[in-house]
Structures are given as structure tokens and as C-alpha cells.
Amino acid sequence: MSAPYVAPLAQPITLKLSGKVIPNRLYRTPLSEYASTYDDKNIEECGKPLPRYAALYQDLADGGAGLICTGNIPIHRDNLENYNNAVLDINNPWDAVAAFRPAVQAAKSRGALFLPQLQFPGRQVPKFLNAHPKSASDVQLRPCLDKTYGKPSPLTRDEIQDLVRRYVWAASVLAEAGADGIILHASHGYIMNQFLSPLTNKRTDEYGGSLENRARFILDIVRAIQAKLPADRFVIAAKLNCHDFIEGGTSFAEQCVVIKWLEEAGIDFFDISGGTYESPAWRGNIMTELSQHPSQRLRGSYFIEWAQEMKKVLSRAVIGTTGGWRDSYRMSEAVERGDIDMCGLGRPLREDPDFVHKALRGETRISSNL
Ligand SMILES: Cc1cc2nc3c(=O)[nH]c(=O)nc-3n(C[C@H](O)[C@H](O)[C@H](O)COP(=O)(O)O)c2cc1C
């Protein structure tokens, strides 16, 4: 039973294109599990979910989140984002449907929707893991987050087509394993963000230059997935930056245009975040600018004031924002006022898989910045 003042968090909400119902307003945002195989001598064998991967999703399901996303799943085994995360590569010899099915069944066992996150890191991969990354263009990431990064080479048109094919294949595997859909990692400076950002996209072909061209990469992928997996059955969601919080990166004004294009293309759920490796706003606490920001101090969320403006641009899709939420009352207030539809939780659920139940009972009243 929810305490009266957090009752708005317990309301179900329907994803309009698929008709799928999310039983409450709290979701587990994508967060790396580090619970899959890794063997640097045998790249084919990397990324098989271990038993504790499914166990983690059982814990999260038992914890009551209405929607559960996985951590990022790279779609190219030569372009991992980190060690020990799950991988879905079209060339891997193992049965990916069977490998992912236990986690899908676990995550959905209490009625939550389940959206695994698909990802390609582009230039944002430590040099020790990949010295020769691929990106929209050849703009190298300067040392940051205690790591150095290789100089990327621009993806050719054929390589872009190959990536589109890989996203579609990975989504099809997850559909067959029983997932409700997928969430594209289009934030935090990874490949989709690299195409969108004028700082990292210096291309002169149809994937660079105007905003329409910079958005082509992600839109091509959304449309290709939909062609194979119709929106009335399979959800396509996106984690998207409100902006990059870096001079010359994607701006809030442009992201408000992109989010509308994505909705029109069939995205049914958005998780709003912000920042890149150079400006890791999603961590909030390490960017004084954000931890001291009025929205965080007064409303408990790093990005609420941008997310609520993005919501006004949308006509159909469900929208949430992640980053900083800790306090039941503040989350409930944002949902009740209609500022956003849902609240995303990362670290709170990593520390305590039962956090959602506690929040729904009005018991999470911590207002400090973690
Ligand atoms: C250890 C760790 C791993 C993360 N992995 C991912 C990821 O795989 N995909 C993603 O979109 N965000 C990832 N994030 C960012 C979180 O999803 C989230 O945006 C961030 O932690 C802020 O939310 P919070 O304040 O609720 O933790 C990660 C964050 C942390 C701390």
C-alpha cells in the first residue's frame, strides 16, 4: 500500500504504440552489471550472461520496479565498452536467445516490462581495451575519467550499414528471448551521441552537417528495427541527453527537435539524462555545476527542469528522467504535477534492490546528493 502522498508513483502507465502497461512510475535505468564472461584471448566467448546476471534481474523484479532496463549490451564484440558486460554480436557462435532468456524471464516474473539496452561505444572506450575505436569522425577524446582513449577512425558507409544490421539482429534476439523491447543508448557521449554532436561529428556526407543529417544514424536504426519488429508488439525506447553540458556539444534546443523526430519515428519511451565522458553530468555529484543546481537542491533530480520541457514537445511517448532521485516525496511531486511520467533509478537500486518498494511506501526520504 502506498502512503497517500506517494500514490502517484503507484499508478500504471501505458506505452501507447504497443499498448504495454508499466505497473508503476519507477524504473531501473540502464546500469552495467559486470556479470558476464570476459576472456581477452577469446573474444567470441566474451559477454555470455553468467547465472548472477539473471539473479540480479530476479532481485530487481522482486524489488517492484515497473520497468527494468539492463546495462549496456555492446552489439560488436570488437568494440566493447568495458569488461564483463553482456554482448550481442551477430558473429558469435553461441545461442544468444538461450543465453538471455533466463534474465528476461526473471526480470518479467513480477509484471515489470523489460528493455535491454543496446550500445556501441564509438570513441568512448579506454585505450587499453581498444586502441583503434570507430566514431562518427576522427576526433579523439582527451584523457578523462582517469583513462586515455585511442584516436578513432570514421565509420564508412558500409560500416554504418553493418551497425544498423547488428542493432536489428540484437533486437530480434531479445524479442525472441521474450523482451518487451529495447532501449537504445543515445546518451552519455556514446556513438549515437557522437553522431548527434557537432563536436564529434565532422562528416561531410549525409550523416554530418545539418541536424537532420546528424540525426540520420539513430533514425536509420530506429526505422530498421521497426521494419523487422513492428511497434505494436515491440517497444523501442531511447536514453537521450537533454544536452551534453559541454561547449559545442549537443544543445538543449537541438535535442528538443531530435526527441520529436524520434517520437515520430516510433520511440515510445524516453529516459532523459545528460553529459559525456568529458562532462559526466549523469553522475551529478562530480559536477559541482549540477550538484549545486537548483533542480537538484530543491527537486532532487539533476535533469528535471530540462526533461519537463522535453515532455511538452512530445505528444505520445512516455518520458522519465534519471539522475539524483532519492526522495519518495520529490519523485511523487514531479509525477503528480505531470512534469514527467516516470522516475529512473540507478545507484539507489544497485545499493538496495528493494528501494522501489520502500519508495512506494514513502520510506525513502533521503534528500542528500549521492
Ligand atoms: C556503475 C555505473 C554503471 C552505469 N552503467 C550505465 C549503462 O550501462 N548504461 C547507461 O545508460 N547508463 C549507465 N550508468 C548511468 C546510470 O544509468 C545513471 O544515469 C546514473 O547513475 C545517474 O542515476 P542515479 O543518480 O539514479 O544513479 C551507469 C552508472 C554507474 C554508476
The ligand as a MOL file (V3000), in Angstrom:
LIG
                    3D

  0  0  0     0  0            999 V3000
M  V30 BEGIN CTAB
M  V30 COUNTS 31 33 0 0 0
M  V30 BEGIN ATOM
M  V30 1 C 28.4940 1.8270 -12.2110 0
M  V30 2 C 27.6010 2.5350 -13.1830 0
M  V30 3 C 27.3220 1.9250 -14.4030 0
M  V30 4 C 26.4950 2.5660 -15.3300 0
M  V30 5 N 26.1870 1.9270 -16.4980 0
M  V30 6 C 25.3310 2.5240 -17.3800 0
M  V30 7 C 24.9380 1.8500 -18.5640 0
M  V30 8 O 25.3460 0.7090 -18.8460 0
M  V30 9 N 24.0730 2.4910 -19.3910 0
M  V30 10 C 23.5870 3.7490 -19.1230 0
M  V30 11 O 22.8040 4.2740 -19.9080 0
M  V30 12 N 23.9580 4.4130 -18.0010 0
M  V30 13 C 24.7880 3.8200 -17.1220 0
M  V30 14 N 25.1100 4.4620 -15.9570 0
M  V30 15 C 24.4650 5.7500 -15.6280 0
M  V30 16 C 23.1850 5.4700 -14.8260 0
M  V30 17 O 22.2300 4.8190 -15.6210 0
M  V30 18 C 22.5110 6.7590 -14.3190 0
M  V30 19 O 22.2560 7.5980 -15.4210 0
M  V30 20 C 23.3500 7.4600 -13.2610 0
M  V30 21 O 23.8720 6.5340 -12.3100 0
M  V30 22 C 22.5400 8.5290 -12.5340 0
M  V30 23 O 21.4080 7.9710 -11.9090 0
M  V30 24 P 21.3560 7.6960 -10.2980 0
M  V30 25 O 21.6300 9.0120 -9.6170 0
M  V30 26 O 19.9730 7.1840 -10.0640 0
M  V30 27 O 22.4180 6.6910 -10.0160 0
M  V30 28 C 25.9530 3.8490 -15.0350 0
M  V30 29 C 26.2420 4.4610 -13.8030 0
M  V30 30 C 27.0430 3.8120 -12.8770 0
M  V30 31 C 27.3080 4.4910 -11.5480 0
M  V30 END ATOM
M  V30 BEGIN BOND
M  V30 1 1 1 2
M  V30 2 1 2 3
M  V30 3 2 2 30
M  V30 4 2 3 4
M  V30 5 1 4 5
M  V30 6 1 4 28
M  V30 7 2 5 6
M  V30 8 1 6 7
M  V30 9 1 6 13
M  V30 10 2 7 8
M  V30 11 1 7 9
M  V30 12 1 9 10
M  V30 13 2 10 11
M  V30 14 1 10 12
M  V30 15 2 12 13
M  V30 16 1 13 14
M  V30 17 1 14 15
M  V30 18 1 14 28
M  V30 19 1 15 16
M  V30 20 1 16 17
M  V30 21 1 16 18
M  V30 22 1 18 19
M  V30 23 1 18 20
M  V30 24 1 20 21
M  V30 25 1 20 22
M  V30 26 1 22 23
M  V30 27 1 23 24
M  V30 28 2 24 25
M  V30 29 1 24 26
M  V30 30 1 24 27
M  V30 31 2 28 29
M  V30 32 1 29 30
M  V30 33 1 30 31
M  V30 END BOND
M  V30 END CTAB
M  END
